[in-house]
Amino acid sequence: MGQLSWLPLLAPLLLLRPPGVQSADPIQVFVVPHSHMDVGWVYTVQVRQLLEEGRLEFVIGGQVMHDEAVTHLDDQILQLTEGHGFLYETFGIRPQFSWHVDPFGASATTPTLFALAGFNAHLGSRIDYDLKAAMQEARGLQFVWRGSPSLSEQQEIFTHIMDQYSYCTPSHIPFSNRSGFYWNGVAVFPKPPPEGVYPNMSEPVTPANINLYAEALVANVKQRAAWFQTPHVLWPWGCDKQFFNASVQFANMDPLLDYINSHTAELGVSVQYATLGDYFRALHALNVTWHVRDHHDFLPYSTEPFQAWTGFYTSRSALKGLARRASALLYAGESMFTRYMWPAPRGHLDPAWALQQLQQLRWAVSEVQHHDAITGTESPKVRDMYVTHLASGMLGVRKLMASIVLDKLQPQTSTAASSGAGPAGHFASVYNPLAWTVTTVATLTVGFPGVRVTDEAGHPVPSQIQNSTETPSAYDLLILTTIPGLSYRHYSIRPTAGAQEGTQEPAATVARTLQFGRRLRRRTSPAGRHLVPVANDCYIVLLDQDTNLMHSIWERQSNRTVRVTQEFLEYHVNGDVKQGPISDNYLFTPGKAAVPAWEAVGMEIVAGQLVTEIRQYFYRNMTARNYTYAIRSRLTHRPQGHDGELLCHRIEQEYRAGPLELNREAVLRTSTSLNNQQVIYSDNNGYQMQRRPYLSYVNNSIARNYYPMVQSAFMEDDESRLVLLSERAHGISSQENGQVEVMLHRRLWNNFDWDLGYNLTLNDTSVVHPVLWLLLGSWSLTAALRQRSAVALQHRPVVLFGDLAGTAPKLPGPQQQEAVTLPPNLHLQILSIPGWRYSSNHTEHAQNLRKGHRGEAQADLRRVLLRLHHLYEVGEDPVLSQPVTVNLEAVLQALGSVVAVEERSLTGTWDVGMLHRWSWRTGPGRHRGDTTFPSRPPGGPIITIYPKEIRTFFVHFQQQ
């Protein structure tokens, strides 16, 4: 035997079967042995042999089984791409089926995502208990899911929802007080029992009880068969952490299955070991007509009336925010490195080191998409591991980005610390990771109250300085910047001698602060008697001086004023299981309506040339010395000579929440005069919107009307729409007409044994700083702005900040690097150099693997991964919803001459011309067969992208 190497299995699930398959009969049972574990270790040679024999199958194939409610589509694609790239590079295989059995609810983005990845069928499990019961009764657990209203059948996928037993073997058997079918018992980690006797081991199969085991299994099979259309039944054998002692399991399973097959005539059942692919192939061969499910999702998810799994939409908000910031930094680092390498590297950067930094963050961002990671449903120790991995990866990519920038700058920008003198000032390089020209205000923290900011040519730059809200004795420096797509601007920042308030240009203007004292909450006092206006060119925000709360917003284009008031409230929840239902990391179970979390509000208005800020501080009572909550609202003034449409049409808000008292769940409630009828819209994974009407339940209506918001939400009436854009996931709800509330933070403790055993009590004492952008206006205005503004929030320019030595630096000019620009309805979803070592030609790659050449291949630095995403739905906007045609040679000319364009599947492992996904019969006129992607000119640089399409390419440039 040749040398063996250890490899991590990236698939969340491995499906194994022993050699040999028995014949089928009346009810054919496909027994799928599985262990719901996320990481295993195997030998490469053994794995290849098992794959070739059909005894091992990788399903999903990503880094993790990602959550579907609170993850962003871009991060879902990343973790799938990383896993698929590894599996294809290592074994030459491409997963064709998904097994999403544990995410807490199902998103309508999922069928589109998995169809684009090349999957032929999808399996899920966790949907609301009421709905699952109804679907079982109607034999509707299998269907063709068309998740996107714009793509429809183009990216549909056959979907199987597991029945009420979910992905576990039934544990109860009538003839024993032990669990059934789990002969290896319950896993004990990290130290196994010394005698090999594990808790709750099932009674071994013997001649005396084998008939009883068979009758129990067959009875369960027949019960489940009544819930499905075909005589084929999927029987998952396993559960969490099962098959840790597979030999014990199979030693009991083999004789049991042999017994059933030898008694098929009397039992009416035949059974065979199978992989998930075996089951779906058998279904597909039947050519049954399946019903179609449209673009609606399966959220929220409840397991019983007082178990609404809507708390995890917000749990561990700090981790959710860190994960999205890491994703945004990775996105910027990928394109920055690609631009550094093409058309030719300039500088002394080691590409292998650079790829290591990117790879480390790719894997950290991928792993935190797990359904028990970004959800906040892990223990503190595991949370700390995710944070460490993310922080380490971010540090590496920041070092990479700093190295690239320093290669562009002259030696004078080296830090002053090396010369022994204090810094003479700072330099700031601002990188725009989007393929659009962006006008924005970059914020930096400096240690002096007066500064002069100049650009690459030495010209003064509009800027503003004000006291920092977070750092004592420091100042926020705001710089107006316009940056072309995938390009830089460089600024020199120097203190002005003796600068105080009133310093004249070209120094930064000093913001003027108006102080408003604490105001008591007055529930019955007349509103709007003393209103203070704060305006920019798009909005006037009116503040009630009697309460220091927002009163209303006037929007210029529609000339309409909408009442808007914001406040913080808290749900008080139970932590004692003896007293009733509890909230925990997963569940949100409020006993009654939320109550105000403040009695007094202090306010400052900080007015400047670029920006006016409203700072509101919420105190629990009039005697409190420290505030628990705060809102910092920013309106930016439209700059002359700049395209500031996106900048003007948003109210940027940053909140401070915490530390909370125990068993409190904090929400920001925005009450308006909009007649929304308690209907809101929130997104699936930043990809598409779902209508969320308020539904009344006998019990737990508050929690069961909470929905996930990953990137955006809105409410509307006949005249106006209020849009909320978010940089992290939250729970969101409309509990009254005209209201929308966003859950910001949770701190919980309970005495439920299971939670205590796994340390899942969420005693989170952190202070969180989530950000929302508000857009108010007509339907047409907000429809045009919402998608682009949401992307702009997720991918704000990256600021790299350093100290200057005594001499002025020679900064590169703003036009030294040509921009990369796309039309406004196209988003550059990724531009990167993955560094994969496999050939794009599948036949060639398979031959290399058979020859054992994989380890000799070098990272391919010439292949550039490009992915484009049309942001708009069909009919969403009269202009931006149109198909758009682009010439990739022209778009990418800044990177060099394009010599070849290969269109690939979503994760890059398939040539789309070779990808033939299964078609499933859905009605008259449609027949079983193969479908392909829409007919397109092969390999050409001119492409047309239709609404909501996501297209992936390998681009090859001419070597210089």
Secondary structure, DSSP 8 states (H G I E B T S, - for coil): -----EEE--SSEEEE--S------SEEEEEEEEEE-S--EEEHHHHHHHHHHTSEEEES-SSS-B-SSS--HHHHHHHHHHHHHHHHHHH-----EEEE-SSSSB-THHHHHHHHTT-SEEEE----HHHHHHHHHTT-SEEEE---TTTGGGG-EEEEE--TTTTS---B-TT-SSBSS-TT-S---SS--TTS--TT------TTTHHHHHHHHHHHHHHHHTTSSSSEEEEEEEEET--TTHHHHHHHHHHHHHHHHHTHHHH-EEEEE--HHHHHHHHHHHT----EE-S--B-S-EEETTEETTGGGTSSHHHHHHHHHHHHHHHHHHHHHHHHHSS---SS--HHHHHHHHHHHHHHHHHTTBTTTTTS-S-HHHHHHHHHHHHHHHHHHHHHHHHHHHHHS-GGGS-GGGGTS--SEEEEEEE--SSS-EEEEEEEEES-S-EEEE-TTS-B--EEEEE-SSSTT-EEEEEEEEE-TT-EEEEEEEE-TT--TT--TTB-EE-EEEEEEEEE--SSS-TTSSEEEEE-SSEEEEEETTTTEEEEEEETTTTEEEEEEEEEEEEEB---TTTS----SS---BSS--EE--SEEEEEEEE-SSEEEEEEEEESSTT-SS-SEEEEEEEE---TTS--HHHHT-EEEEEEE----TTEEEEEEEEES---TTEEEEEETTTEEEEEE----SS-HHHHT-EEESSEEEEE-SS-EEEEEESS-EEEE--STTEEEEEEEEE-----HHHHHTT--------B--EEEEEEE-HHHHHHHHHHHHHHHHT--EEEEEEE-SS------TTSS------TTEEEEEEE-----S-SSHHHHHHHHHTT-GGG----SSEEEEEEEE---TTSSTTTTS-EEEEHHHHTGGG--EEEEEEE-TTSSSBGGG--EEE---STT--SEEE-S----TT-SEEEE-TT-EEEEEEEE---
